[in-house]
Amino acid sequence: MTTIAERETPSASVPLTAAPIPVAELTARAPRSSLRAVVRSYLALTKPRIVELLLITTVPAMFLARTRLSPLWLTLVVLVGGSLAAGAANALNCYIDRDIDQVMKRTSRRPLPTHTVSPRSALVFGLTLAVLSIALMAAFTNVLATVLTATAIVYYDLIYTMWLKRRTSQNTFWGGICGALPVLIGWAAVTDTLPLRAWLLFAVVFFWQMPHFYALAIKFADDYRRAGIPMLPVVASMRRVGTETVVFAWLTLLASLALWPLGMTPLYGVTAAVVGALFVIEAHRLAGRARRGEPVKPMRLFHWSTTYLTLVFVAVAVDALIQ
C-alpha cells in the first residue's frame, strides 16, 4: 500500500514533461472522489462492524424459530430492516456522543469529531434510517417485531447513550438489553411469538456482552476516564472487573447449555459446551492476572469472545437446518 506522499511523487517511468491532464477530465474525477468520501463518512456513522455482529445473531434465531430456513424474502426484509435500525441507532449515538468522541483517542477519527459530517446531517441521517427501518418492518413483518425494532433504537439512544452510559458503572449491564434484542426481533418476525428458546438465545447474547465490553473498556480505560464515562474498569478495581467477567462468562455458558435440551441436536450442545468452556477459561485467565496484579491482556478475551458468539450462532443455524 502506498502512502499519499508516494502517490503524489512522480513515477520514474513517467517524464515530468508529460502532457497535462485535461481540465475536463480533472473535473469529472473530482465528484467521484468526493462522493466516495461522503459515502464512507456516512457508512462510518452506522458502525458496520457492530451491525455485522448483530446480524450474526439475528439470522440463526430466525432459522431456529422455524427449525429450517426462513423464507428468503422475510430473511432479506429482516436483514435490511435490522441493518437500517442498527445503523440508525449507531448514527444517532454518534450525534449524541459527539462531545466525548472528540476527547477519546479511539473515537476521535469518527466523522463528527473530524468534521467530515455535520451534527445536523448526522441527526437527519440517523432519524431517516430509523423511520425507514420501522416502516419496512411494519410493512412486511408483524407488530411484535416492529415494536421490538423501535424499542431497540429508542433504548440504545435515549436510555443507554444519553443516560446510563454517562451516569452509572452498570451501563454495560443495562445497555446489554438493546444489544440482545436483535435475537428477539428475528424470532418474532418469523413466529410472532417469543417462547423460552428465544429468551435463552437472548440471555446468551445479553450475558456475553459483559465480558466482551469489559475487555474493551479495560483496553481503553484512559480514554473513558478522560471523557468522564464511568465504565466499570474506570471506577472499580481490576479484581472486581475480573470477578464480574468470570461470573458473566459462566452465565453465558449456562444459558447456551440450557438451550440444548429444548430440541437441539448434539451438534449444537457439543459446540456450545466446547467453545463456552474456552470462553470461561479465557475469562478466568483475565481474572487471575488481575488478582496477581499482572497485565491482564484484555484483547485476548475481546477477540475470543467475538469468535465464541459467532461459533455458537453458526451452530444454532446449522442445528436448525439439520433437524
N, C-alpha and C positions, 0 to 999 in steps of 0.2 A: 504494500500500500504506500502510495506516495503522499508526501505532505503538501500543503498548499504552496509552500515555497518552492518545492520541487516541481509542482505543476506550472508555476509561473516562470521557471527558469527555462530559457530557450534550449531546445534539444541540439546536441552537437551535429545531428544529421540534417538539421534544417537551417539554412543560411539566414542570418539576421536581416538580409535584404529581401526576404521572401515577400511576395505580394501581400498587401494588407487585406484583411477580411472585409468584404463589402459591408457597408453600413446596414444595408437591408438584412443581411444575414445576422449581424450582431443584434439588431432589433428583434428579429424573430426568435433568437435564442434566449434573450433575457426573460420574457414572460414565462417560458417553460421552467427555467431555473427558479424563478420566483414562486411559481405555482407549486413546485416540488417542496420548496422550503415551507410554504404555508401549510401544505398538506401534512408534512412531517410535524410541524408545530401543533396542529390541531389533533393529530393522531397521538402525539405525546401526552396531550391533556387527558386522554382516555386511559392511559397507563396500560398498554396492550398486554404486558406480562401478567398483570393481575386479572385481566379479562380472560386470558387463556386458562389460567388456573381455575377460575370459576366455572368455565365451560367443561373442564375435565371432570368436574363432579356432577354437572347437570345432566349430560347426555347418558352416562351409565345409570343414573337414577331413573331416567325415562325408560331405558331398556328393561330395568328390573321391575318397574311398575307394570309392564305388560308381559314380563317374562319372555320377551322376544324383542326384535327390532320394533321400535315405534314407527308409525307411518313417516315416510320421507318428508312429506310436506309439513307435518307437525314438528318434526325434528328441526327442519330448517327455520320454521317460524320461531321456535324457542331459542335456537342458536342466534338468530338475528335479533330477536327481541331481547334476549338476555345480554347479548353484546352491547346493544344500544343502551340498555338500562345500566349495566356496569360502567360503560363509557360515560354516561350522563352523571352517575354518582361520582366518578373519579374527576371529571371536568369541574363539577361544582365543588368538589373537595379542593381542587387546585385554586379555584376562585376564593373560597373561604380561607384557605391556609396561605394565601399569598404573602401575608406578613411574616410568617415564620419560615416559609420556604426560602426566602431570600437570606435568612440568617443561617440556615443549616447547609453545610457543605454538600450533603447527599442530595439535596433538592434544589440547590442554587442554580442549576442549569436547566430547570424546567422552564416552559415557555413564558410564564408570568414574571418570574424573577429576572429573566433575560430580556424582557420587554419585546419578545417576538409576537406575543398575542396580548391584546389589551384586556384588562379586567372585564370591561363591559362585553367584549366579544366572547370571552370565556364563559361568562354568565349566560349570554344568549345561546351559545353553542350547547352548554350543558342542559339548559331548560328545553331546548328544541329536541335534543336526543331523548330526554325524559318523556316528553309528550309523544314522540314517535314510538318509543318502546311500549308505553302503556296502551296507546291506540292499537298497535299491532297485536299485543296480547289480548286486548278486549275483542278485537275483530275475529281472531282465529282460534282462541283457546276458550277459557271459561272465566267466570267471575273470581273463583278462588285463586287461580294462577295470576290473574290481573291484579287483584288486591295485594297478593304477596309481592309482586314486582314493584308496585307503587310503594309498598311498605319498606322494601329493601332500600330504595332510593332515599326516601324521607328519613328513615332511621340512620342511614350512614351519614348523611349530610347534616341534618338538623340535630339529631341526638348524639351521635358519636363525634363528628367533626367539630361542631360548634360548642358542644357541652362537655361530654365525657372526656374527650382527648385532652382538653386543656385544664380539667378540674380534678381528676382523680387518677390514682395509680391503677385502679381497676378498669381503666379504659379498654385494655385489650380483652378482658373477660367479657364485659357487656357489649363491646363492639363486635365480638365474635358472633353475635346473633345475626347481624346482616351478612357477615361473611359466609354463614352456613345456609342462608335462605335459598340460594340457587338450587340446592338439592330438593327442597320442598316445592319450589316453583316448577322444576322439571317433572316431579312426580305428579303434582296437581294438574299440570297441563294434560297429562295422559289419562288420569283416572278421575279427576275432580274430587279426590279424597286424600286423606293423609293418615294412612294406617301406621301401625307400630314400626314396620320396616322402614318407612320413610323417616320417622323420627329417630331411629337408630342411625341411619346414614347422616342425618342432621347432626346427631351427637358426635359422630366420628369427626366431622369437619369442625364442629364447634370446639371440642376439646383439643384437637390438633393445633388450632391456631395459637394457643398459649405458648407451647414450646417453640413453634415456628417464629412467632413475632417477638418473644422474649430474646431469642438468639439474635435477631436483627437489632433489637433495642440495645443489647449489650455491646454489639459492634459499634453502634452509633450513639452511645450514651452521651458523649461530649456534645454531639450535635443537639440532641434533645435537651440537654442541660442548658446549652446556650440559648435555645429558643424558649425555655421555660415550660417545657412539656413534661409532666410528671409521670413518665413511663416507669414501670416498676424497677428496672435496673438503675434508674436515676435516683430514686428516692429510698430504695431498700438495699439491704446488704446482699452481696452476691450469694451468701449462704441461703438466704430466703428465696432469692430468684432460682437458685439451683433446686431447692426443695420443691417449689411450685412447678418447675419444669418437669421434674420426675413424676409428681402427682398427676399432672395433666397428660403426660405421656402414657402412664398406666391407664388412666381413664379412656384415652383414645383406643388403646389396645383392647380393653374390656368391652367398649361399645362395639368395636368391629367384630369381636368374637360373639357377642350377644346376638348378632345378626345371623350367625351360622346355623343355629337350629331352626330358623324360620324359613325353611325351604331352600337354603343354599346348598350347593354341592361341596364335596371335599376340596375341589379345586380352590374355591374361594376360602374355605376355612384354613387350609394349609398356608395359602398365600398370606392371609391376614395374620396368622399366627407367626410366621417366619419374619415377615417384614416388620410386623409390630414389635416383635422381640428385639430386632435390631434397632428400631426406633427407641425403645425403652433403654437399651444398653447405652446408646449414644447420649441419652438424657442423663443417665447415671454417671457417665464419664464427665459430663459438664459439671454436674453437682459435686462429684468427687474432687475435681480440680478446684472448685470454689471453696470447698471445706478446707482444703490444704493450702489455700492462698496462692495457688498456681494460676498462670494464664489459662483462661477457660476455652479458648479457641471456639467461639460460638458459631462461626460459619460452617464448621463441620456438621453441627446439628441442623443448622438452617438448610443447607443443601440436601442433607439426607432426608429431612422432613418433607421437602418437595418431592423427592423420589418416592418416599413412602406413600404419600397421598395418591400420586399418580398410579403406582402399582396396585394399591388397594382398589381403586375405582376402575382400573382396567380389568381386574379380577371380577369386579361386580358386573361389568358389561359382558365379559366372556361367559360368566356363570349364567347370566340371563339368556344368552344365545344358545347354550348347550342344554338347557333344561327341557 
